[in-house]
Amino acid sequence: MTTSTSTTLDLPVHSAALAERQPAALPMLFLTEMWERFSYYGMRALLVIYLVNAQGYERANALALYATYTGLVYLSPLLGGYLADRYLGRRKAILIGGFTMALGHFAMAFEPLLHLALGLLIIGNGFFKPNIGTLLGSLYREHDPRRDGGFTFFYMGVNTGAFLAPLVAGTLGEKIGWHYGFAAAGVGMCLGLAQFVHGQKKLGNAGFIGDKTSLDKSDWLHILLIAGGMVPLVLAILSAWTFIGPVWDPLPLLGKLAVVAGIIGALWFSGKASGKEQTAQAMTRDEWLRIAAILIMGFFVIFFWMGFEQAGGTMSLFADKLTDRHLGDWEIPASYFQAINPLSIVILGPVLAAFWTRLDQTRFALSSPAKMGFGLIFLGLGFLVMAIAQDRANVSGTVGPHWLAMVFVIHTIGELCLSPVGLSMVTKLAPTRVAAMMMGVWYLANAAANKLAGILEELLKGTDFKLFWFLVVSSLSAGILLLLISPLIKKMMGNKG
């Protein structure tokens, strides 16, 4: 595992690491991810509101498109991780993804290119997302006490971008013109790319297949050709969907999951990685147990993100339609509420990181699965507040903005218990030769959850369940169950737990 030169950045991690500084590339990766997340969350903050208010979509149709988009955003890393592990290397994959997403964001600024833009964003994210995290993980040695602190800092970068996005892109989109907001997201992606290109030397030989230490002219040619080739590829997929869609759409969820599982199996067992043995033949029993632990926790993660991702869908529409957003003569843009979560992470992230550090040094230390269980419980408590707010709005027409603010803060605490812990855990548990692909599998849980998040309201129609009350029960139940089985999962994790 490659390490890099130290820099002046110190983080409050385990005491054994206080004398050793974080990798030199960490601030660069922080800023790259910050601008990439600015672009993603800027577009996400506007998408559903834009579809309903500017494109004339019905609520259910807008949520369904949002569900498909966000679901595929988290499904595409499976393929992007596979290609990076076997053929491209992480650095080239990140750059291909960044250029492709930049094209997608700028395409969003032109109304007729909506579906092309969404396709480019989905594919670009597939190359970028699984590889930026695994590239950071490769900078730490095994059992490195700096790792959790580094990932917490990295996660704060994610949320700095997510905080700025609704304020900048949201203001431009809602107050000046929708397409200005989408173009601002494209500018953010370009800034992230520039940051990553500028900081290449700090990565040493990390992120390459073989003994390379830098990108050469042929690498850049490959990057630009592949990124540019995504435009005709997306257009071809959109054309083919007129034939595929009528077969795919009627499939039940289990049928779709079976198809995805078949794709995963084909990728897993096919070919050889750079002349090495097939990954399936090389796995040891302990490695399979660690992979099984990732898959079990991925199942529980579905329940978390199924609820949490209501933020960009039903909660975004709640802010737009059922929240009194007036402060004197000024009306708060509905997209601004999505800045509460990342701002809370930036504020609370260091506090919780310090809390985990202290707790982990005592006999009350919690395993990663237990921390994630508490994350689900906090999510359920947030939806308890949201369900009460919905009931009040049904009676009075609107509720004050403090209700949504309270929900976002409680959900933030849950996210900090679950998301950075899970991200760090995957980089520790996944065998190195399939690390990016396993990150893609981890994001597969997010894909299923995001799809469910967008269609859940429609699925519950005709039942006795109200959306937010259903999420109270599902989140709390999943959290309690995960706490109960966390000792078993910790045993499966072995000495990497």
VEXVEX-234555 format. One record per residue (C-alpha): residue number from 1; residue in three letters; x, y, z. Coordinates in Angstrom, 3 decimals. Layout:
REM VEXVEX-234555
    i   aa         X         Y         Z
  NUM  ALA         X         Y         Z
...
//
This chain:
REM VEXVEX-234555
    i   aa         X         Y         Z
    1  MET     0.000     0.000     0.000
    2  THR     1.454     3.317    -1.094
    3  THR     2.072     6.110     1.329
    4  SER     3.058     9.670     0.576
    5  THR     5.087    12.486     2.017
    6  SER     3.722    14.272     5.079
    7  THR     2.216    17.730     5.096
    8  THR     1.411    20.282     7.786
    9  LEU    -2.144    19.031     8.279
   10  ASP    -2.727    17.353    11.641
   11  LEU    -6.012    15.837    12.738
   12  PRO    -7.269    14.707    16.156
   13  VAL    -6.999    10.946    15.676
   14  HIS    -5.529     8.230    17.878
   15  SER    -2.686     9.313    20.167
   16  ALA    -0.236     6.958    18.394
   17  ALA    -0.694     9.039    15.246
   18  LEU    -0.160    12.459    16.767
   19  ALA     3.537    12.434    15.879
   20  GLU     2.783    11.434    12.277
   21  ARG     1.077    13.820     9.912
   22  GLN    -1.532    13.107     7.296
   23  PRO    -0.530    12.322     3.673
   24  ALA     0.502    15.347     1.596
   25  ALA    -2.203    14.591    -0.979
   26  LEU    -5.073    14.768     1.543
   27  PRO    -5.743    18.539     1.210
   28  MET    -5.683    18.199    -2.597
   29  LEU    -8.149    15.291    -2.520
   30  PHE   -10.257    17.276    -0.027
   31  LEU   -10.511    20.196    -2.480
   32  THR   -11.078    17.948    -5.507
   33  GLU   -13.963    16.211    -3.775
   34  MET   -15.277    19.518    -2.410
   35  TRP   -15.713    20.973    -5.901
   36  GLU   -17.065    17.731    -7.339
   37  ARG   -19.678    17.592    -4.580
   38  PHE   -20.440    21.277    -5.170
   39  SER   -21.326    20.349    -8.740
   40  TYR   -23.393    17.302    -7.748
   41  TYR   -25.355    18.930    -4.930
   42  GLY   -25.851    22.145    -6.884
   43  MET   -27.617    20.155    -9.574
   44  ARG   -29.418    17.933    -7.034
   45  ALA   -30.763    20.950    -5.121
   46  LEU   -32.478    22.233    -8.267
   47  LEU   -33.519    19.106   -10.170
   48  VAL   -36.918    18.181    -8.666
   49  ILE   -38.025    21.793    -8.154
   50  TYR   -36.942    22.565   -11.737
   51  LEU   -38.849    19.593   -13.153
   52  VAL   -42.061    20.536   -11.309
   53  ASN   -41.953    24.338   -11.602
   54  ALA   -40.228    24.834   -14.981
   55  GLN   -40.773    21.620   -16.946
   56  GLY   -44.366    20.979   -15.827
   57  TYR   -43.689    17.468   -14.494
   58  GLU   -46.290    15.908   -12.214
   59  ARG   -44.976    15.350    -8.673
   60  ALA   -44.848    11.557    -9.045
   61  ASN   -43.083    11.759   -12.421
   62  ALA   -40.502    14.241   -11.145
   63  LEU   -39.760    12.034    -8.140
   64  ALA   -39.536     8.982   -10.409
   65  LEU   -36.972    10.677   -12.677
   66  TYR   -35.061    11.842    -9.607
   67  ALA   -35.129     8.259    -8.303
   68  THR   -33.831     6.844   -11.582
   69  TYR   -31.078     9.461   -11.815
   70  THR   -29.824     9.165    -8.235
   71  GLY   -30.159     5.385    -8.298
   72  LEU   -28.012     5.093   -11.422
   73  VAL   -25.545     7.621    -9.994
   74  TYR   -24.817     5.072    -7.265
   75  LEU   -25.054     2.019    -9.541
   76  SER   -22.543     3.217   -12.136
   77  PRO   -19.578     3.105    -9.677
   78  LEU   -19.793    -0.682    -9.872
   79  LEU   -18.637    -0.581   -13.493
   80  GLY   -16.293     2.366   -12.936
   81  GLY   -14.590     0.561   -10.048
   82  TYR   -14.239    -2.606   -12.117
   83  LEU   -12.621    -0.759   -15.045
   84  ALA   -10.276     1.116   -12.706
   85  ASP    -9.184    -2.055   -10.890
   86  ARG    -8.479    -4.006   -14.082
   87  TYR    -7.581    -1.611   -16.848
   88  LEU    -7.439     2.109   -16.138
   89  GLY    -6.056     2.669   -12.665
   90  ARG    -7.707     5.071   -10.247
   91  ARG    -6.117     8.293   -11.475
   92  LYS    -7.192     7.916   -15.092
   93  ALA   -10.676     6.843   -14.009
   94  ILE   -11.061     9.941   -11.802
   95  LEU   -10.044    12.251   -14.650
   96  ILE   -12.322    10.506   -17.173
   97  GLY   -15.189    10.847   -14.697
   98  GLY   -14.449    14.497   -14.010
   99  PHE   -14.365    15.513   -17.671
  100  THR   -17.534    13.534   -18.424
  101  MET   -19.414    15.118   -15.522
  102  ALA   -18.290    18.603   -16.571
  103  LEU   -19.819    17.947   -20.014
  104  GLY   -23.009    16.777   -18.318
  105  HIS   -23.344    19.817   -16.064
  106  PHE   -22.909    22.248   -18.936
  107  ALA   -25.388    20.240   -21.020
  108  MET   -27.943    20.788   -18.201
  109  ALA   -27.835    24.485   -19.074
  110  PHE   -29.658    23.653   -22.343
  111  GLU   -33.232    22.473   -21.899
  112  PRO   -33.386    20.019   -24.880
  113  LEU   -30.278    18.199   -23.581
  114  LEU   -31.799    17.177   -20.217
  115  HIS   -31.589    13.403   -20.704
  116  LEU   -28.169    13.530   -22.385
  117  ALA   -26.920    15.621   -19.469
  118  LEU   -28.268    13.216   -16.865
  119  GLY   -26.686    10.279   -18.712
  120  LEU   -23.271    11.964   -18.804
  121  LEU   -23.507    12.786   -15.090
  122  ILE   -24.398     9.177   -14.270
  123  ILE   -21.515     7.690   -16.269
  124  GLY   -18.994    10.307   -15.138
  125  ASN   -19.909     9.718   -11.525
  126  GLY   -19.336     5.993   -12.058
  127  PHE   -15.714     6.619   -12.977
  128  PHE   -15.117     9.267   -10.307
  129  LYS   -16.915     8.247    -7.141
  130  PRO   -15.520     4.772    -6.267
  131  ASN   -11.962     5.758    -7.134
  132  ILE   -11.480     9.007    -5.224
  133  GLY   -12.184     7.233    -1.909
  134  THR   -10.046     4.191    -2.685
  135  LEU    -7.228     6.450    -3.897
  136  LEU    -7.267     8.164    -0.510
  137  GLY    -7.363     4.779     1.242
  138  SER    -4.267     3.662    -0.682
  139  LEU    -2.249     6.456     0.933
  140  TYR    -2.490     4.743     4.330
  141  ARG    -0.753     1.578     5.458
  142  GLU    -2.641    -1.314     7.033
  143  HIS    -3.894    -0.548    10.569
  144  ASP    -2.857     3.093    10.078
  145  PRO    -4.307     5.066    13.037
  146  ARG    -4.513     8.193    10.853
  147  ARG    -7.078     6.620     8.502
  148  ASP   -10.366     7.403    10.284
  149  GLY    -9.269    10.972    10.981
  150  GLY    -8.222    11.416     7.358
  151  PHE   -11.548    10.135     6.071
  152  THR   -13.428    12.395     8.483
  153  PHE   -11.484    15.379     7.128
  154  PHE   -12.169    14.185     3.565
  155  TYR   -15.865    13.867     4.422
  156  MET   -15.857    17.468     5.630
  157  GLY   -14.591    18.399     2.158
  158  VAL   -17.571    16.615     0.658
  159  ASN   -19.897    18.644     2.816
  160  THR   -18.166    21.975     2.367
  161  GLY   -18.976    21.639    -1.331
  162  ALA   -22.480    20.413    -0.536
  163  PHE   -23.042    23.472     1.709
  164  LEU   -21.901    25.996    -0.895
  165  ALA   -23.848    24.349    -3.728
  166  PRO   -27.459    25.252    -2.761
  167  LEU   -26.416    28.788    -1.831
  168  VAL   -24.660    29.479    -5.148
  169  ALA   -26.372    27.208    -7.685
  170  GLY   -29.689    27.424    -5.821
  171  THR   -29.699    31.224    -5.791
  172  LEU   -28.724    31.456    -9.468
  173  GLY   -31.253    28.800   -10.457
  174  GLU   -34.270    29.980    -8.463
  175  LYS   -33.697    33.754    -8.581
  176  ILE   -31.994    34.417   -11.951
  177  GLY   -32.522    31.450   -14.263
  178  TRP   -32.515    27.678   -13.884
  179  HIS   -29.777    27.168   -16.424
  180  TYR   -27.425    29.597   -14.691
  181  GLY   -27.637    27.364   -11.632
  182  PHE   -26.815    24.258   -13.661
  183  ALA   -23.910    26.032   -15.400
  184  ALA   -22.516    27.033   -11.981
  185  ALA   -22.389    23.334   -11.106
  186  GLY   -20.320    22.771   -14.256
  187  VAL   -17.856    25.466   -13.223
  188  GLY   -17.475    23.735    -9.847
  189  MET   -16.612    20.445   -11.575
  190  CYS   -13.953    22.189   -13.679
  191  LEU   -12.396    23.663   -10.536
  192  GLY   -12.252    20.184    -9.015
  193  LEU   -10.543    18.817   -12.106
  194  ALA    -7.996    21.639   -12.082
  195  GLN    -7.220    20.942    -8.429
  196  PHE    -6.664    17.235    -9.083
  197  VAL    -4.443    17.808   -12.126
  198  HIS    -2.371    20.416   -10.273
  199  GLY    -1.757    18.102    -7.297
  200  GLN    -0.644    14.981    -9.210
  201  LYS     2.922    14.987    -7.843
  202  LYS     1.674    14.707    -4.257
  203  LEU     0.217    11.271    -5.008
  204  GLY     3.552     9.598    -5.766
  205  ASN     2.765     6.345    -7.589
  206  ALA    -0.659     5.893    -5.957
  207  GLY    -3.549     5.215    -8.305
  208  PHE    -1.607     3.547   -11.115
  209  ILE    -1.588    -0.026   -12.364
  210  GLY     2.028    -1.143   -12.532
  211  ASP     5.120     0.963   -11.874
  212  LYS     4.052     4.274   -13.442
  213  THR     4.635     7.461   -11.453
  214  SER     3.006    10.074   -13.703
  215  LEU     0.505    10.522   -16.518
  216  ASP     2.078    10.653   -19.995
  217  LYS     0.729    11.929   -23.338
  218  SER    -0.869     8.599   -24.223
  219  ASP    -2.709     8.594   -20.870
  220  TRP    -4.102    12.059   -21.541
  221  LEU    -5.149    10.998   -25.043
  222  HIS    -6.991     7.996   -23.574
  223  ILE    -8.673    10.183   -20.948
  224  LEU    -9.934    12.748   -23.458
  225  LEU   -11.033    10.158   -26.040
  226  ILE   -12.942     8.073   -23.484
  227  ALA   -14.596    11.124   -21.888
  228  GLY   -15.582    12.523   -25.297
  229  GLY   -16.815     9.106   -26.367
  230  MET   -19.375     9.139   -23.592
  231  VAL   -21.533    11.605   -25.564
  232  PRO   -22.305     9.216   -28.475
  233  LEU   -22.531     6.332   -25.986
  234  VAL   -25.269     8.080   -23.975
  235  LEU   -27.110     9.043   -27.171
  236  ALA   -26.967     5.407   -28.302
  237  ILE   -28.287     4.203   -24.927
  238  LEU   -31.149     6.716   -25.052
  239  SER   -32.052     5.494   -28.552
  240  ALA   -31.842     1.838   -27.504
  241  TRP   -34.014     2.520   -24.449
  242  THR   -37.067     2.772   -26.679
  243  PHE   -36.676    -1.003   -27.122
  244  ILE   -35.189    -1.906   -23.718
  245  GLY   -37.514     0.240   -21.589
  246  PRO   -40.734    -1.695   -22.308
  247  VAL   -38.958    -4.868   -21.112
  248  TRP   -37.113    -3.361   -18.144
  249  ASP   -39.793    -1.087   -16.654
  250  PRO   -42.395    -3.812   -15.897
  251  LEU   -39.818    -5.991   -14.124
  252  PRO   -40.447    -6.190   -10.360
  253  LEU   -37.717    -4.853    -8.065
  254  LEU   -36.461    -8.366    -7.290
  255  GLY   -36.139    -9.081   -11.010
  256  LYS   -34.110    -5.924   -11.535
  257  LEU   -31.890    -6.813    -8.581
  258  ALA   -31.351   -10.278   -10.082
  259  VAL   -30.174    -8.699   -13.352
  260  VAL   -27.783    -6.413   -11.464
  261  ALA   -26.507    -9.386    -9.428
  262  GLY   -25.858   -11.227   -12.699
  263  ILE   -23.833    -8.275   -13.992
  264  ILE   -21.814    -8.214   -10.767
  265  GLY   -21.101   -11.933   -11.085
  266  ALA   -20.033   -11.549   -14.710
  267  LEU   -17.664    -8.711   -13.819
  268  TRP   -16.294   -10.542   -10.797
  269  PHE   -15.405   -13.777   -12.569
  270  SER   -14.480   -12.463   -16.005
  271  GLY   -11.028   -11.831   -17.424
  272  LYS    -7.756   -11.297   -15.613
  273  ALA    -6.572    -8.172   -13.913
  274  SER    -3.363    -7.017   -15.585
  275  GLY    -2.051   -10.551   -16.021
  276  LYS    -2.859   -11.601   -12.458
  277  GLU    -5.044   -14.524   -11.407
  278  GLN    -8.784   -14.152   -11.445
  279  THR    -9.922   -12.434    -8.269
  280  ALA   -12.382   -15.215    -7.380
  281  GLN    -9.625   -17.857    -7.407
  282  ALA    -7.309   -15.759    -5.257
  283  MET    -9.688   -15.036    -2.368
  284  THR    -8.950   -16.527     1.035
  285  ARG   -11.592   -17.523     3.585
  286  ASP   -10.865   -14.430     5.699
  287  GLU   -11.220   -12.184     2.651
  288  TRP   -14.577   -13.727     1.782
  289  LEU   -15.756   -13.183     5.360
  290  ARG   -14.725    -9.532     5.180
  291  ILE   -16.559    -9.155     1.866
  292  ALA   -19.626   -10.781     3.449
  293  ALA   -19.438    -8.244     6.296
  294  ILE   -19.425    -5.411     3.731
  295  LEU   -22.481    -6.904     2.015
  296  ILE   -24.431    -7.331     5.273
  297  MET   -23.779    -3.737     6.314
  298  GLY   -24.614    -2.640     2.775
  299  PHE   -28.078    -4.145     3.255
  300  PHE   -28.655    -1.987     6.339
  301  VAL   -27.266     1.061     4.557
  302  ILE   -30.184     0.761     2.116
  303  PHE   -32.584     1.616     4.953
  304  PHE   -30.519     4.658     5.878
  305  TRP   -30.201     6.228     2.437
  306  MET   -33.778     5.332     1.488
  307  GLY   -34.795     7.769     4.210
  308  PHE   -31.940    10.248     4.048
  309  GLU   -32.324    10.849     0.299
  310  GLN   -35.847    12.162     0.821
  311  ALA   -33.936    15.429     1.255
  312  GLY   -33.696    15.963    -2.499
  313  GLY   -37.212    14.706    -3.239
  314  THR   -40.196    14.833    -0.874
  315  MET   -38.441    17.083     1.641
  316  SER   -37.414    19.462    -1.147
  317  LEU   -41.046    19.682    -2.256
  318  PHE   -42.101    20.082     1.400
  319  ALA   -39.782    23.089     1.626
  320  ASP   -41.174    24.495    -1.633
  321  LYS   -44.893    23.934    -1.008
  322  LEU   -45.562    23.433     2.725
  323  THR   -42.968    25.597     4.504
  324  ASP   -43.491    29.270     5.316
  325  ARG   -40.200    30.640     3.957
  326  HIS   -40.826    34.354     4.406
  327  LEU   -38.426    36.461     6.446
  328  GLY   -39.996    39.901     6.187
  329  ASP   -40.108    40.756     2.496
  330  TRP   -37.550    38.103     1.545
  331  GLU   -38.525    34.537     0.690
  332  ILE   -35.886    31.898     1.436
  333  PRO   -35.185    29.818    -1.693
  334  ALA   -36.406    26.252    -1.116
  335  SER   -33.006    24.881    -2.147
  336  TYR   -31.322    26.657     0.803
  337  PHE   -32.666    24.075     3.252
  338  GLN   -30.366    21.517     1.685
  339  ALA   -27.395    23.566     2.910
  340  ILE   -28.313    22.862     6.558
  341  ASN   -27.072    19.268     6.435
  342  PRO   -23.557    19.969     5.070
  343  LEU   -23.138    23.024     7.296
  344  SER   -24.039    20.875    10.299
  345  ILE   -21.496    18.266     9.194
  346  VAL   -18.715    20.847     8.950
  347  ILE   -19.588    22.057    12.477
  348  LEU   -20.342    18.703    14.110
  349  GLY   -17.866    16.529    12.179
  350  PRO   -14.782    17.410    14.267
  351  VAL   -16.830    17.107    17.468
  352  LEU   -18.016    13.601    16.645
  353  ALA   -14.564    12.568    15.368
  354  ALA   -13.054    13.644    18.702
  355  PHE   -15.844    11.839    20.554
  356  TRP   -15.169     8.564    18.673
  357  THR   -11.437     8.936    19.310
  358  ARG   -11.964     9.273    23.068
  359  LEU   -14.581     6.523    23.201
  360  ASP   -12.404     4.135    21.157
  361  GLN    -9.697     4.414    23.831
  362  THR   -12.056     3.193    26.553
  363  ARG   -13.746    -0.118    27.326
  364  PHE   -16.960     1.340    25.879
  365  ALA   -15.503     1.503    22.343
  366  LEU   -18.090     0.817    19.623
  367  SER   -17.469    -1.269    16.523
  368  SER   -18.168     0.192    13.072
  369  PRO   -21.446    -1.788    12.747
  370  ALA   -22.637    -0.480    16.132
  371  LYS   -21.862     3.134    15.165
  372  MET   -23.835     2.620    11.969
  373  GLY   -26.737     1.182    13.972
  374  PHE   -26.898     4.401    16.003
  375  GLY   -26.851     6.321    12.707
  376  LEU   -30.070     4.571    11.680
  377  ILE   -31.659     5.307    15.036
  378  PHE   -30.917     9.033    14.705
  379  LEU   -32.402     8.941    11.202
  380  GLY   -35.609     7.479    12.648
  381  LEU   -35.766    10.177    15.319
  382  GLY   -35.407    12.839    12.622
  383  PHE   -38.318    11.367    10.711
  384  LEU   -40.383    11.397    13.882
  385  VAL   -40.024    15.199    13.845
  386  MET   -40.727    15.253    10.087
  387  ALA   -43.893    13.163    10.472
  388  ILE   -45.238    15.538    13.119
  389  ALA   -44.419    18.517    10.844
  390  GLN   -46.295    16.886     7.947
  391  ASP   -49.345    16.271    10.144
  392  ARG   -49.292    19.930    11.262
  393  ALA   -48.948    21.168     7.670
  394  ASN   -51.912    19.036     6.622
  395  VAL   -54.016    20.975     9.145
  396  SER   -52.624    24.522     8.892
  397  GLY   -51.331    24.614     5.311
  398  THR   -47.708    25.444     6.156
  399  VAL   -45.263    25.112     9.048
  400  GLY   -42.314    27.232    10.134
  401  PRO   -38.822    26.652     8.722
  402  HIS   -37.510    25.475    12.097
  403  TRP   -39.185    22.082    11.590
  404  LEU   -37.129    21.212     8.528
  405  ALA   -34.000    22.692    10.120
  406  MET   -34.440    20.421    13.130
  407  VAL   -34.879    17.347    10.929
  408  PHE   -31.749    18.098     8.911
  409  VAL   -29.620    18.537    12.044
  410  ILE   -30.814    15.235    13.584
  411  HIS   -30.247    13.459    10.261
  412  THR   -26.761    14.961    10.128
  413  ILE   -25.846    13.301    13.421
  414  GLY   -27.066    10.005    12.004
  415  GLU   -25.084    10.518     8.809
  416  LEU   -21.889    11.228    10.751
  417  CYS   -22.376     7.985    12.672
  418  LEU   -22.835     5.972     9.491
  419  SER   -21.385     7.394     6.285
  420  PRO   -17.711     8.259     6.984
  421  VAL   -17.434     5.188     9.222
  422  GLY   -18.776     2.969     6.427
  423  LEU   -16.528     4.553     3.793
  424  SER   -13.431     4.034     5.925
  425  MET   -14.555     0.493     6.773
  426  VAL   -14.824    -0.569     3.111
  427  THR   -11.268     0.605     2.363
  428  LYS   -10.044    -1.418     5.361
  429  LEU   -12.006    -4.612     4.673
  430  ALA   -11.916    -4.871     0.877
  431  PRO    -9.008    -6.903    -0.578
  432  THR    -6.635    -4.450    -2.265
  433  ARG    -6.914    -6.006    -5.740
  434  VAL   -10.683    -5.439    -5.828
  435  ALA   -10.860    -2.335    -3.631
  436  ALA   -12.439    -0.004    -6.198
  437  MET   -14.926    -2.657    -7.324
  438  MET   -15.958    -3.325    -3.711
  439  MET   -16.443     0.417    -3.269
  440  GLY   -18.728     0.161    -6.292
  441  VAL   -20.609    -2.709    -4.635
  442  TRP   -20.934    -0.562    -1.506
  443  TYR   -22.460     2.201    -3.598
  444  LEU   -24.830    -0.389    -5.084
  445  ALA   -26.675    -0.226    -1.754
  446  ASN   -26.957     3.535    -2.252
  447  ALA   -28.297     2.921    -5.763
  448  ALA   -31.100     0.690    -4.493
  449  ALA   -31.808     3.126    -1.662
  450  ASN   -31.971     6.173    -3.943
  451  LYS   -34.354     4.410    -6.295
  452  LEU   -36.557     3.421    -3.356
  453  ALA   -36.347     6.959    -1.956
  454  GLY   -37.887     8.382    -5.115
  455  ILE   -40.675     5.828    -5.582
  456  LEU   -41.495     5.094    -1.927
  457  GLU   -44.275     7.671    -1.699
  458  GLU   -45.952     6.139    -4.753
  459  LEU   -45.443     2.588    -3.410
  460  LEU   -47.183     3.487    -0.153
  461  LYS   -50.258     4.917    -1.874
  462  GLY   -53.316     2.827    -1.110
  463  THR   -51.789     1.500     2.126
  464  ASP   -52.294     2.582     5.722
  465  PHE   -48.714     3.890     5.887
  466  LYS   -47.878     7.581     5.651
  467  LEU   -44.429     8.162     4.123
  468  PHE   -42.659     9.806     7.052
  469  TRP   -44.254     7.567     9.701
  470  PHE   -43.201     4.536     7.637
  471  LEU   -39.618     5.854     7.633
  472  VAL   -39.727     6.270    11.413
  473  VAL   -40.511     2.571    11.806
  474  SER   -38.150     1.259     9.098
  475  SER   -35.167     3.318    10.303
  476  LEU   -35.540     2.550    14.001
  477  SER   -36.161    -1.160    13.366
  478  ALA   -33.118    -1.520    11.103
  479  GLY   -30.942     0.386    13.590
  480  ILE   -31.914    -1.759    16.547
  481  LEU   -31.410    -4.983    14.573
  482  LEU   -27.959    -3.854    13.393
  483  LEU   -26.959    -3.097    16.989
  484  LEU   -28.046    -6.591    18.023
  485  ILE   -26.018    -8.401    15.345
  486  SER   -22.983    -6.059    15.416
  487  PRO   -20.856    -8.506    17.505
  488  LEU   -21.290   -11.176    14.810
  489  ILE   -20.340    -8.758    12.027
  490  LYS   -17.314    -7.567    14.010
  491  LYS   -16.143   -11.192    14.266
  492  MET   -16.463   -11.554    10.484
  493  MET   -14.306    -8.453    10.037
  494  GLY   -11.412   -10.209    11.795
  495  ASN    -8.356    -8.176    12.704
  496  LYS    -9.428    -5.363    10.379
  497  GLY   -12.508    -4.548    12.428
//
